[in-house]
Amino acid sequence: MVLGFLLAKAILLTREINAHHQSGVFKLKDARRQTAEMVLSMSEQGRSLLARRTSRFLHTMD
């Protein structure tokens, strides 16, 4: 009886974790899409500036 309860609890917890993971994946995909749209709408000068700043930021993280 206790084993059945623990198994049911584990299944429910797994489903909850999977649901949170799925929503996180969708949020990430949406953020990537929004970022891509923003970059595409920028001027060439703006994209160049963004690339330089991103490159500098990534080098400081090493």
PDB file with SEQRES, HELIX, SHEET and CRYST1 records, atoms N, CA, C and O in Angstrom:
SEQRES   1 A   62  MET VAL LEU GLY PHE LEU LEU ALA LYS ALA ILE LEU LEU          
SEQRES   2 A   62  THR ARG GLU ILE ASN ALA HIS HIS GLN SER GLY VAL PHE          
SEQRES   3 A   62  LYS LEU LYS ASP ALA ARG ARG GLN THR ALA GLU MET VAL          
SEQRES   4 A   62  LEU SER MET SER GLU GLN GLY ARG SER LEU LEU ALA ARG          
SEQRES   5 A   62  ARG THR SER ARG PHE LEU HIS THR MET ASP                      
HELIX    1 AA1 VAL A    2  SER A   41  1                                  40    
HELIX    2 AA2 GLU A   44  THR A   60  1                                  17    
CRYST1    1.000    1.000    1.000  90.00  90.00  90.00 P 1           1          
ATOM      1  N   MET A   1       0.827  -1.197   0.000  1.00  0.00           N  
ATOM      2  CA  MET A   1       0.000   0.000   0.000  1.00  0.00           C  
ATOM      3  C   MET A   1       0.875   1.267   0.000  1.00  0.00           C  
ATOM      4  O   MET A   1       0.641   2.199  -0.769  1.00  0.00           O  
ATOM      5  N   VAL A   2       1.867   1.275   0.864  1.00  0.00           N  
ATOM      6  CA  VAL A   2       2.774   2.421   0.923  1.00  0.00           C  
ATOM      7  C   VAL A   2       3.560   2.530  -0.378  1.00  0.00           C  
ATOM      8  O   VAL A   2       3.784   3.630  -0.883  1.00  0.00           O  
ATOM      9  N   LEU A   3       3.976   1.391  -0.919  1.00  0.00           N  
ATOM     10  CA  LEU A   3       4.726   1.386  -2.169  1.00  0.00           C  
ATOM     11  C   LEU A   3       3.885   1.950  -3.313  1.00  0.00           C  
ATOM     12  O   LEU A   3       4.387   2.712  -4.139  1.00  0.00           O  
ATOM     13  N   GLY A   4       2.607   1.575  -3.360  1.00  0.00           N  
ATOM     14  CA  GLY A   4       1.695   2.097  -4.383  1.00  0.00           C  
ATOM     15  C   GLY A   4       1.536   3.603  -4.264  1.00  0.00           C  
ATOM     16  O   GLY A   4       1.509   4.309  -5.272  1.00  0.00           O  
ATOM     17  N   PHE A   5       1.430   4.101  -3.022  1.00  0.00           N  
ATOM     18  CA  PHE A   5       1.299   5.541  -2.794  1.00  0.00           C  
ATOM     19  C   PHE A   5       2.553   6.271  -3.272  1.00  0.00           C  
ATOM     20  O   PHE A   5       2.467   7.305  -3.935  1.00  0.00           O  
ATOM     21  N   LEU A   6       3.718   5.719  -2.928  1.00  0.00           N  
ATOM     22  CA  LEU A   6       4.972   6.352  -3.339  1.00  0.00           C  
ATOM     23  C   LEU A   6       5.129   6.341  -4.857  1.00  0.00           C  
ATOM     24  O   LEU A   6       5.620   7.306  -5.442  1.00  0.00           O  
ATOM     25  N   LEU A   7       4.712   5.251  -5.489  1.00  0.00           N  
ATOM     26  CA  LEU A   7       4.784   5.165  -6.942  1.00  0.00           C  
ATOM     27  C   LEU A   7       3.865   6.205  -7.590  1.00  0.00           C  
ATOM     28  O   LEU A   7       4.257   6.882  -8.540  1.00  0.00           O  
ATOM     29  N   ALA A   8       2.646   6.324  -7.070  1.00  0.00           N  
ATOM     30  CA  ALA A   8       1.702   7.316  -7.601  1.00  0.00           C  
ATOM     31  C   ALA A   8       2.248   8.728  -7.408  1.00  0.00           C  
ATOM     32  O   ALA A   8       2.139   9.566  -8.303  1.00  0.00           O  
ATOM     33  N   LYS A   9       2.828   8.987  -6.252  1.00  0.00           N  
ATOM     34  CA  LYS A   9       3.404  10.305  -5.963  1.00  0.00           C  
ATOM     35  C   LYS A   9       4.553  10.600  -6.934  1.00  0.00           C  
ATOM     36  O   LYS A   9       4.670  11.717  -7.437  1.00  0.00           O  
ATOM     37  N   ALA A  10       5.395   9.605  -7.194  1.00  0.00           N  
ATOM     38  CA  ALA A  10       6.524   9.779  -8.114  1.00  0.00           C  
ATOM     39  C   ALA A  10       6.031  10.067  -9.530  1.00  0.00           C  
ATOM     40  O   ALA A  10       6.606  10.901 -10.229  1.00  0.00           O  
ATOM     41  N   ILE A  11       4.971   9.383  -9.953  1.00  0.00           N  
ATOM     42  CA  ILE A  11       4.414   9.613 -11.291  1.00  0.00           C  
ATOM     43  C   ILE A  11       3.871  11.032 -11.405  1.00  0.00           C  
ATOM     44  O   ILE A  11       4.118  11.717 -12.397  1.00  0.00           O  
ATOM     45  N   LEU A  12       3.130  11.475 -10.387  1.00  0.00           N  
ATOM     46  CA  LEU A  12       2.579  12.840 -10.412  1.00  0.00           C  
ATOM     47  C   LEU A  12       3.692  13.882 -10.419  1.00  0.00           C  
ATOM     48  O   LEU A  12       3.610  14.877 -11.140  1.00  0.00           O  
ATOM     49  N   LEU A  13       4.729  13.655  -9.619  1.00  0.00           N  
ATOM     50  CA  LEU A  13       5.849  14.589  -9.566  1.00  0.00           C  
ATOM     51  C   LEU A  13       6.571  14.641 -10.911  1.00  0.00           C  
ATOM     52  O   LEU A  13       6.961  15.715 -11.368  1.00  0.00           O  
ATOM     53  N   THR A  14       6.747  13.485 -11.541  1.00  0.00           N  
ATOM     54  CA  THR A  14       7.396  13.428 -12.856  1.00  0.00           C  
ATOM     55  C   THR A  14       6.588  14.206 -13.887  1.00  0.00           C  
ATOM     56  O   THR A  14       7.152  14.945 -14.694  1.00  0.00           O  
ATOM     57  N   ARG A  15       5.267  14.038 -13.861  1.00  0.00           N  
ATOM     58  CA  ARG A  15       4.409  14.773 -14.800  1.00  0.00           C  
ATOM     59  C   ARG A  15       4.505  16.277 -14.570  1.00  0.00           C  
ATOM     60  O   ARG A  15       4.541  17.058 -15.521  1.00  0.00           O  
ATOM     61  N   GLU A  16       4.547  16.677 -13.297  1.00  0.00           N  
ATOM     62  CA  GLU A  16       4.654  18.106 -12.978  1.00  0.00           C  
ATOM     63  C   GLU A  16       5.985  18.676 -13.464  1.00  0.00           C  
ATOM     64  O   GLU A  16       6.028  19.771 -14.025  1.00  0.00           O  
ATOM     65  N   ILE A  17       7.060  17.937 -13.249  1.00  0.00           N  
ATOM     66  CA  ILE A  17       8.384  18.380 -13.706  1.00  0.00           C  
ATOM     67  C   ILE A  17       8.401  18.497 -15.226  1.00  0.00           C  
ATOM     68  O   ILE A  17       8.920  19.471 -15.770  1.00  0.00           O  
ATOM     69  N   ASN A  18       7.836  17.507 -15.909  1.00  0.00           N  
ATOM     70  CA  ASN A  18       7.789  17.544 -17.372  1.00  0.00           C  
ATOM     71  C   ASN A  18       6.988  18.738 -17.872  1.00  0.00           C  
ATOM     72  O   ASN A  18       7.374  19.376 -18.852  1.00  0.00           O  
ATOM     73  N   ALA A  19       5.878  19.047 -17.210  1.00  0.00           N  
ATOM     74  CA  ALA A  19       5.052  20.191 -17.612  1.00  0.00           C  
ATOM     75  C   ALA A  19       5.830  21.496 -17.446  1.00  0.00           C  
ATOM     76  O   ALA A  19       5.782  22.366 -18.315  1.00  0.00           O  
ATOM     77  N   HIS A  20       6.548  21.630 -16.327  1.00  0.00           N  
ATOM     78  CA  HIS A  20       7.348  22.848 -16.112  1.00  0.00           C  
ATOM     79  C   HIS A  20       8.461  22.938 -17.144  1.00  0.00           C  
ATOM     80  O   HIS A  20       8.758  24.022 -17.646  1.00  0.00           O  
ATOM     81  N   HIS A  21       9.076  21.806 -17.462  1.00  0.00           N  
ATOM     82  CA  HIS A  21      10.158  21.787 -18.457  1.00  0.00           C  
ATOM     83  C   HIS A  21       9.620  22.211 -19.817  1.00  0.00           C  
ATOM     84  O   HIS A  21      10.246  23.008 -20.516  1.00  0.00           O  
ATOM     85  N   GLN A  22       8.461  21.680 -20.192  1.00  0.00           N  
ATOM     86  CA  GLN A  22       7.866  22.027 -21.483  1.00  0.00           C  
ATOM     87  C   GLN A  22       7.591  23.523 -21.559  1.00  0.00           C  
ATOM     88  O   GLN A  22       7.904  24.160 -22.565  1.00  0.00           O  
ATOM     89  N   SER A  23       7.009  24.090 -20.502  1.00  0.00           N  
ATOM     90  CA  SER A  23       6.703  25.525 -20.544  1.00  0.00           C  
ATOM     91  C   SER A  23       7.989  26.340 -20.603  1.00  0.00           C  
ATOM     92  O   SER A  23       8.031  27.385 -21.253  1.00  0.00           O  
ATOM     93  N   GLY A  24       9.041  25.868 -19.927  1.00  0.00           N  
ATOM     94  CA  GLY A  24      10.334  26.550 -19.989  1.00  0.00           C  
ATOM     95  C   GLY A  24      10.924  26.519 -21.383  1.00  0.00           C  
ATOM     96  O   GLY A  24      11.499  27.505 -21.845  1.00  0.00           O  
ATOM     97  N   VAL A  25      10.781  25.379 -22.056  1.00  0.00           N  
ATOM     98  CA  VAL A  25      11.290  25.250 -23.426  1.00  0.00           C  
ATOM     99  C   VAL A  25      10.544  26.205 -24.351  1.00  0.00           C  
ATOM    100  O   VAL A  25      11.150  26.862 -25.196  1.00  0.00           O  
ATOM    101  N   PHE A  26       9.218  26.279 -24.184  1.00  0.00           N  
ATOM    102  CA  PHE A  26       8.434  27.167 -25.034  1.00  0.00           C  
ATOM    103  C   PHE A  26       8.795  28.629 -24.774  1.00  0.00           C  
ATOM    104  O   PHE A  26       8.860  29.427 -25.710  1.00  0.00           O  
ATOM    105  N   LYS A  27       9.028  28.984 -23.514  1.00  0.00           N  
ATOM    106  CA  LYS A  27       9.417  30.359 -23.186  1.00  0.00           C  
ATOM    107  C   LYS A  27      10.761  30.691 -23.828  1.00  0.00           C  
ATOM    108  O   LYS A  27      10.957  31.791 -24.345  1.00  0.00           O  
ATOM    109  N   LEU A  28      11.685  29.729 -23.789  1.00  0.00           N  
ATOM    110  CA  LEU A  28      13.004  29.947 -24.382  1.00  0.00           C  
ATOM    111  C   LEU A  28      12.891  30.123 -25.891  1.00  0.00           C  
ATOM    112  O   LEU A  28      13.527  31.007 -26.465  1.00  0.00           O  
ATOM    113  N   LYS A  29      12.080  29.281 -26.535  1.00  0.00           N  
ATOM    114  CA  LYS A  29      11.899  29.396 -27.982  1.00  0.00           C  
ATOM    115  C   LYS A  29      11.281  30.741 -28.331  1.00  0.00           C  
ATOM    116  O   LYS A  29      11.670  31.365 -29.319  1.00  0.00           O  
ATOM    117  N   ASP A  30      10.316  31.197 -27.523  1.00  0.00           N  
ATOM    118  CA  ASP A  30       9.675  32.483 -27.774  1.00  0.00           C  
ATOM    119  C   ASP A  30      10.682  33.620 -27.605  1.00  0.00           C  
ATOM    120  O   ASP A  30      10.685  34.567 -28.392  1.00  0.00           O  
ATOM    121  N   ALA A  31      11.535  33.530 -26.582  1.00  0.00           N  
ATOM    122  CA  ALA A  31      12.552  34.563 -26.364  1.00  0.00           C  
ATOM    123  C   ALA A  31      13.546  34.587 -27.517  1.00  0.00           C  
ATOM    124  O   ALA A  31      13.971  35.660 -27.946  1.00  0.00           O  
ATOM    125  N   ARG A  32      13.921  33.413 -28.024  1.00  0.00           N  
ATOM    126  CA  ARG A  32      14.841  33.359 -29.166  1.00  0.00           C  
ATOM    127  C   ARG A  32      14.204  33.997 -30.394  1.00  0.00           C  
ATOM    128  O   ARG A  32      14.855  34.738 -31.130  1.00  0.00           O  
ATOM    129  N   ARG A  33      12.926  33.701 -30.607  1.00  0.00           N  
ATOM    130  CA  ARG A  33      12.220  34.259 -31.768  1.00  0.00           C  
ATOM    131  C   ARG A  33      12.148  35.781 -31.658  1.00  0.00           C  
ATOM    132  O   ARG A  33      12.396  36.492 -32.632  1.00  0.00           O  
ATOM    133  N   GLN A  34      11.806  36.275 -30.466  1.00  0.00           N  
ATOM    134  CA  GLN A  34      11.720  37.723 -30.266  1.00  0.00           C  
ATOM    135  C   GLN A  34      13.078  38.383 -30.472  1.00  0.00           C  
ATOM    136  O   GLN A  34      13.164  39.459 -31.063  1.00  0.00           O  
ATOM    137  N   THR A  35      14.137  37.743 -29.986  1.00  0.00           N  
ATOM    138  CA  THR A  35      15.479  38.293 -30.163  1.00  0.00           C  
ATOM    139  C   THR A  35      15.847  38.335 -31.638  1.00  0.00           C  
ATOM    140  O   THR A  35      16.401  39.326 -32.116  1.00  0.00           O  
ATOM    141  N   ALA A  36      15.542  37.266 -32.356  1.00  0.00           N  
ATOM    142  CA  ALA A  36      15.842  37.225 -33.795  1.00  0.00           C  
ATOM    143  C   ALA A  36      15.078  38.315 -34.539  1.00  0.00           C  
ATOM    144  O   ALA A  36      15.635  38.969 -35.421  1.00  0.00           O  
ATOM    145  N   GLU A  37      13.810  38.516 -34.191  1.00  0.00           N  
ATOM    146  CA  GLU A  37      13.021  39.569 -34.840  1.00  0.00           C  
ATOM    147  C   GLU A  37      13.607  40.945 -34.552  1.00  0.00           C  
ATOM    148  O   GLU A  37      13.658  41.803 -35.433  1.00  0.00           O  
ATOM    149  N   MET A  38      14.052  41.152 -33.300  1.00  0.00           N  
ATOM    150  CA  MET A  38      14.622  42.445 -32.926  1.00  0.00           C  
ATOM    151  C   MET A  38      15.905  42.708 -33.719  1.00  0.00           C  
ATOM    152  O   MET A  38      16.106  43.806 -34.238  1.00  0.00           O  
ATOM    153  N   VAL A  39      16.768  41.694 -33.808  1.00  0.00           N  
ATOM    154  CA  VAL A  39      18.034  41.864 -34.525  1.00  0.00           C  
ATOM    155  C   VAL A  39      17.779  42.123 -36.005  1.00  0.00           C  
ATOM    156  O   VAL A  39      18.445  42.963 -36.609  1.00  0.00           O  
ATOM    157  N   LEU A  40      16.820  41.410 -36.594  1.00  0.00           N  
ATOM    158  CA  LEU A  40      16.516  41.613 -38.012  1.00  0.00           C  
ATOM    159  C   LEU A  40      15.962  43.007 -38.286  1.00  0.00           C  
ATOM    160  O   LEU A  40      16.149  43.549 -39.375  1.00  0.00           O  
ATOM    161  N   SER A  41      15.281  43.586 -37.299  1.00  0.00           N  
ATOM    162  CA  SER A  41      14.708  44.914 -37.507  1.00  0.00           C  
ATOM    163  C   SER A  41      15.725  46.036 -37.271  1.00  0.00           C  
ATOM    164  O   SER A  41      15.448  47.198 -37.569  1.00  0.00           O  
ATOM    165  N   MET A  42      16.904  45.687 -36.736  1.00  0.00           N  
ATOM    166  CA  MET A  42      17.929  46.698 -36.469  1.00  0.00           C  
ATOM    167  C   MET A  42      18.640  47.093 -37.760  1.00  0.00           C  
ATOM    168  O   MET A  42      18.650  46.350 -38.742  1.00  0.00           O  
ATOM    169  N   SER A  43      19.227  48.269 -37.729  1.00  0.00           N  
ATOM    170  CA  SER A  43      20.036  48.703 -38.868  1.00  0.00           C  
ATOM    171  C   SER A  43      21.357  47.938 -38.857  1.00  0.00           C  
ATOM    172  O   SER A  43      21.698  47.292 -37.867  1.00  0.00           O  
ATOM    173  N   GLU A  44      22.087  48.013 -39.946  1.00  0.00           N  
ATOM    174  CA  GLU A  44      23.395  47.344 -40.037  1.00  0.00           C  
ATOM    175  C   GLU A  44      24.334  47.872 -38.957  1.00  0.00           C  
ATOM    176  O   GLU A  44      25.079  47.101 -38.351  1.00  0.00           O  
ATOM    177  N   GLN A  45      24.303  49.173 -38.717  1.00  0.00           N  
ATOM    178  CA  GLN A  45      25.159  49.781 -37.694  1.00  0.00           C  
ATOM    179  C   GLN A  45      24.784  49.252 -36.307  1.00  0.00           C  
ATOM    180  O   GLN A  45      25.658  48.966 -35.488  1.00  0.00           O  
ATOM    181  N   GLY A  46      23.492  49.125 -36.052  1.00  0.00           N  
ATOM    182  CA  GLY A  46      23.027  48.601 -34.762  1.00  0.00           C  
ATOM    183  C   GLY A  46      23.437  47.155 -34.557  1.00  0.00           C  
ATOM    184  O   GLY A  46      23.839  46.773 -33.458  1.00  0.00           O  
ATOM    185  N   ARG A  47      23.339  46.340 -35.611  1.00  0.00           N  
ATOM    186  CA  ARG A  47      23.746  44.933 -35.515  1.00  0.00           C  
ATOM    187  C   ARG A  47      25.243  44.823 -35.263  1.00  0.00           C  
ATOM    188  O   ARG A  47      25.683  43.973 -34.490  1.00  0.00           O  
ATOM    189  N   SER A  48      26.026  45.678 -35.912  1.00  0.00           N  
ATOM    190  CA  SER A  48      27.471  45.662 -35.727  1.00  0.00           C  
ATOM    191  C   SER A  48      27.828  46.020 -34.280  1.00  0.00           C  
ATOM    192  O   SER A  48      28.685  45.380 -33.671  1.00  0.00           O  
ATOM    193  N   LEU A  49      27.173  47.033 -33.741  1.00  0.00           N  
ATOM    194  CA  LEU A  49      27.411  47.445 -32.358  1.00  0.00           C  
ATOM    195  C   LEU A  49      27.022  46.327 -31.393  1.00  0.00           C  
ATOM    196  O   LEU A  49      27.755  46.035 -30.447  1.00  0.00           O  
ATOM    197  N   LEU A  50      25.871  45.704 -31.633  1.00  0.00           N  
ATOM    198  CA  LEU A  50      25.420  44.604 -30.786  1.00  0.00           C  
ATOM    199  C   LEU A  50      26.416  43.446 -30.833  1.00  0.00           C  
ATOM    200  O   LEU A  50      26.716  42.847 -29.800  1.00  0.00           O  
ATOM    201  N   ALA A  51      26.926  43.127 -32.015  1.00  0.00           N  
ATOM    202  CA  ALA A  51      27.897  42.038 -32.168  1.00  0.00           C  
ATOM    203  C   ALA A  51      29.178  42.340 -31.395  1.00  0.00           C  
ATOM    204  O   ALA A  51      29.724  41.459 -30.731  1.00  0.00           O  
ATOM    205  N   ARG A  52      29.659  43.582 -31.477  1.00  0.00           N  
ATOM    206  CA  ARG A  52      30.890  43.951 -30.755  1.00  0.00           C  
ATOM    207  C   ARG A  52      30.688  43.845 -29.246  1.00  0.00           C  
ATOM    208  O   ARG A  52      31.534  43.303 -28.533  1.00  0.00           O  
ATOM    209  N   ARG A  53      29.564  44.365 -28.770  1.00  0.00           N  
ATOM    210  CA  ARG A  53      29.313  44.326 -27.323  1.00  0.00           C  
ATOM    211  C   ARG A  53      29.111  42.900 -26.833  1.00  0.00           C  
ATOM    212  O   ARG A  53      29.571  42.546 -25.748  1.00  0.00           O  
ATOM    213  N   THR A  54      28.432  42.084 -27.618  1.00  0.00           N  
ATOM    214  CA  THR A  54      28.230  40.687 -27.237  1.00  0.00           C  
ATOM    215  C   THR A  54      29.563  39.961 -27.200  1.00  0.00           C  
ATOM    216  O   THR A  54      29.820  39.180 -26.284  1.00  0.00           O  
ATOM    217  N   SER A  55      30.412  40.212 -28.185  1.00  0.00           N  
ATOM    218  CA  SER A  55      31.723  39.583 -28.237  1.00  0.00           C  
ATOM    219  C   SER A  55      32.550  39.978 -27.019  1.00  0.00           C  
ATOM    220  O   SER A  55      33.190  39.130 -26.398  1.00  0.00           O  
ATOM    221  N   ARG A  56      32.540  41.259 -26.680  1.00  0.00           N  
ATOM    222  CA  ARG A  56      33.276  41.735 -25.503  1.00  0.00           C  
ATOM    223  C   ARG A  56      32.751  41.071 -24.232  1.00  0.00           C  
ATOM    224  O   ARG A  56      33.528  40.650 -23.375  1.00  0.00           O  
ATOM    225  N   PHE A  57      31.428  40.981 -24.120  1.00  0.00           N  
ATOM    226  CA  PHE A  57      30.807  40.379 -22.947  1.00  0.00           C  
ATOM    227  C   PHE A  57      31.198  38.905 -22.822  1.00  0.00           C  
ATOM    228  O   PHE A  57      31.517  38.434 -21.731  1.00  0.00           O  
ATOM    229  N   LEU A  58      31.173  38.186 -23.936  1.00  0.00           N  
ATOM    230  CA  LEU A  58      31.517  36.764 -23.900  1.00  0.00           C  
ATOM    231  C   LEU A  58      32.981  36.552 -23.546  1.00  0.00           C  
ATOM    232  O   LEU A  58      33.317  35.579 -22.871  1.00  0.00           O  
ATOM    233  N   HIS A  59      33.859  37.451 -23.991  1.00  0.00           N  
ATOM    234  CA  HIS A  59      35.279  37.326 -23.662  1.00  0.00           C  
ATOM    235  C   HIS A  59      35.526  37.592 -22.183  1.00  0.00           C  
ATOM    236  O   HIS A  59      36.447  37.012 -21.607  1.00  0.00           O  
ATOM    237  N   THR A  60      34.734  38.449 -21.556  1.00  0.00           N  
ATOM    238  CA  THR A  60      34.913  38.715 -20.126  1.00  0.00           C  
ATOM    239  C   THR A  60      34.436  37.544 -19.281  1.00  0.00           C  
ATOM    240  O   THR A  60      34.817  37.429 -18.116  1.00  0.00           O  
ATOM    241  N   MET A  61      33.606  36.668 -19.853  1.00  0.00           N  
ATOM    242  CA  MET A  61      33.097  35.527 -19.092  1.00  0.00           C  
ATOM    243  C   MET A  61      34.074  34.357 -19.081  1.00  0.00           C  
ATOM    244  O   MET A  61      33.903  33.424 -18.297  1.00  0.00           O  
ATOM    245  N   ASP A  62      35.085  34.388 -19.929  1.00  0.00           N  
ATOM    246  CA  ASP A  62      36.058  33.269 -19.998  1.00  0.00           C  
ATOM    247  C   ASP A  62      36.913  33.171 -18.782  1.00  0.00           C  
ATOM    248  O   ASP A  62      37.767  32.288 -18.698  1.00  0.00           O  
TER     249      ASP A  62                                                      
END                                                                             
